[in-house]
Amino acid sequence: MGTPRDPPQRHRPGNLRERLAPGRDPGRDAAAVNPMRRAGKMEELQNLAAFLMSDGCDFLTGQTIAVDGGACLVNGGSFNELFAWTDADWEKARAAIKAQNEKDKRERSV
């Protein structure tokens, strides 16, 4: 819990990475479903983070700010596309996540 000087804030990034969608083009997929017709840029998330840490944000408290180009307003969030995934898509995602987790563990143990 934040203090009056350090209020809790949350941000909810939209489609910025391809971690759960191996073999897919996140930019193309985002353009197909996002009102802004593109994927988010890391700089946009960084700009929000800088604002939330600035003195100009003192009066903003307890908010969740969606950085998703309006996707949550139009199609209910970032995960609706998962309804269309096939069993093969899910297997690819599981394999990619497992491989990334194993890589992360190896790098931490060095």
N, C-alpha and C positions, 0 to 999 in steps of 0.2 A: 504494500500500500504506500502511496506517495504522500509526501508532506505538502502543505500549501505551496511551498517553494519548488517541490519536486513531484508534481502530480503524475499519476500513472497514465500512460498513453499507449495505444496499440495501433499498429498499422497492419493492413492485410494486403500483401502484394498479390497481384493477379498473375497472369501468364508471363513470367519473366525467364523461366528456364525450361529445359527439356528433360529433367531428371526422371520423371515418371512416364515419359512417352518416347521410348527408344525407337529410332528409325522414322520418327515423324518430324515434320517441319513446324516448329511452334509458331513461327511468324505467319505461315500460310493458314494454319489452323485458327490462330487468333483472328486473323483478318476475316475468316469466314463467319465467326460468331460474335465478334466484338463490335460495338457501335462505332468505335474509332477506326475500325478496319486495320488494326495492327497490334502487335505485341507491345508490352510495356518496355521502357528503356530503364536500365539500371540507374541512370542519372535522375530519373523521375522519382525513384524510391529514395535515392540519396538526398535529393532536395527536400523531400518530406522529413527525413530523419534529421537533417540539419535544422529545419524549422522547428521541429518538436524539441530539440535541445537548446534552442535559442531563447534569449530573454524576451523576445517578441511573442512567445507562446505561453507566458505566465498564466493567462486567464483561461486557457483551454484545459479542461480536466475530464478524465474518464471517457474519452472518445475512442471509437474504432474508426479509422479512416481507410476506406477501400481505395487502393491504388490499382484499379483494374479497367480503366477506360469506360466505366459505366456498365460493365458486364453483369455485375450482381443486380443491377436495376432492370436489365433487359431479360436475362436468361437465368436468373436465380443463383448465379455463382460460377465458379471456375470448374466445377466437377460434372456438369451436365453432359459433357462430351463423353464421359466414361460409360454412359448407358449404351453407347454404340460400339464399345470395344468387344471384339471377339475373344474367344478363349485363347487364341494365339497371341492377341495383343496383351492379355493379362499375363501370359507366360513370359513374353518378352520383357514386360515391365518387372515381373518378379525376378527374373534372371539379372536384369540390369541393376536393380536395387541390391540384390545379393552380392553381385560383383563389386559394386561401389562400396558397400559396407565392409566387405573383406579387404578391399584396398585401403579404406580409411583405418581399419584395425591394424593392418601391417604398418602403415605410416606412423600411427601412434606408438607402436611398440619399438620403433627404431630409436 
